[in-house]
Every structure is written in C-alpha cells, then in structure tokens.
Amino acid sequence: MSIRHLIAVSVQPDPTSVYALSSGRLGAITAALVGLIGVIVGGRALARARRIGTGNGRNGAIVALVAGLIGLVVGGLVMATSDGGIGTGNGLAGAIVAAAVGLIAVAVGGLALARSRRTS
C-alpha cells in the first residue's frame, strides 16, 4: 500500500448510516418539500390565472415564487456546505434535487404571475 492511498482514504469524511438523519439530509429534504409545495401552488395558480375577477391566481403565484426561492437558496446552502460527495450522507443529492425543484417552482410561479397580470 502506498502512502498516497493512506492519505486519500483518511481525508474522506466518514459516511453516515443509511437510516441516520443528518443536518444536511434534513435541510435538503426540507428544501425539496418547500420547493415541491411551490410547484404545486404555482401549478394551481397557473390554472386559475386565466380567470377574470376574483381568484385569478395572483396570491398563489406569489406564494410559489417565495417557496421556490426558499427551496433554491436552502438547497444551494446545503450544496455549498456539504463535506463529501454524493452517497456520503451529507445531503448533496437531495440538495441538487431541491435546487432543481425550487427553480421549477420559481419558473411556474413567474409564469402564473405574468398571466394573472395580463387578465387583471
């Protein structure tokens, strides 16, 4: 065994248990759920954006934008503070999913907001 192999192995963080809920995993799950709520609310607001009068989806579009931004920022924060790669239990894969879902929520919320302004 070479000295490089020993150094490379000792620098890697210890993987957490499969069933353990680390702070990175918890943050990534929370961000993904907030982003998913944003996508659902944004989709419902987009469906209501075509109506004229009350219930035109403006409030839902704003909620979707805010939820998407929260999911995007928290997912990015977990990605930036993750010590290891994917599979080490630090929530990196969940953070990537959370950032993607948050970005989708922002896009759907922005589209719903633009359509609700056009029909008002």
Residue pairs with C-beta under 8 A, 6 or more apart in sequence:
12 84
12 88
13 83
13 84
13 88
13 90
15 84
15 87
15 88
15 89
16 22
16 25
16 88
16 89
16 90
17 89
18 89
20 89
22 89
22 90
22 91
23 91
24 78
24 81
24 82
24 89
24 90
24 91
24 92
24 94
24 95
25 89
25 90
25 91
25 94
26 91
27 74
27 77
27 78
27 91
27 95
28 75
28 78
28 91
28 92
28 93
28 94
28 95
28 97
28 98
29 91
29 94
30 74
31 70
31 71
31 72
31 74
31 75
31 78
31 94
31 95
31 98
31 99
31 102
32 71
32 75
32 94
32 97
32 98
32 101
34 67
34 70
34 71
34 74
34 98
34 102
35 67
35 68
35 70
35 71
35 72
35 75
35 98
35 101
35 102
35 104
35 105
36 71
36 101
36 105
37 67
37 105
38 63
38 64
38 65
38 66
38 67
38 68
38 70
38 71
38 101
38 102
38 105
38 106
38 108
38 109
39 64
39 68
39 101
39 104
39 105
39 108
41 60
41 63
41 64
41 67
41 109
42 60
42 61
42 63
42 64
42 65
42 68
42 105
42 108
42 109
42 111
42 112
43 108
44 57
44 60
45 57
45 58
45 59
45 60
45 61
45 63
45 64
45 109
45 112
45 113
45 116
46 57
46 61
46 108
46 111
46 112
46 115
47 57
48 55
48 56
48 57
48 60
48 116
49 56
49 57
49 61
49 112
49 115
49 116
49 119
50 115
50 119
51 57
51 119
52 119
52 120
56 116
56 119
56 120
57 112
57 115
57 116
58 113
58 116
58 117
58 120
60 112
61 109
61 110
61 112
61 113
61 116
62 109
62 113
63 109
64 105
64 106
64 108
64 109
64 112
65 105
65 106
65 109
65 110
65 113
67 102
67 105
67 109
68 102
68 103
68 104
68 105
68 106
68 107
68 108
68 109
69 102
69 106
70 102
71 98
71 99
71 101
71 102
71 105
72 98
72 99
72 102
72 103
72 106
73 102
74 98
75 94
75 95
75 96
75 97
75 98
75 99
75 101
75 102
76 95
76 99
78 91
78 92
78 94
78 95
78 98
79 92
79 95
79 96
79 99
82 88
82 90
82 91
82 92
82 95
83 90
84 90
84 92
85 92
86 92
86 93
87 93
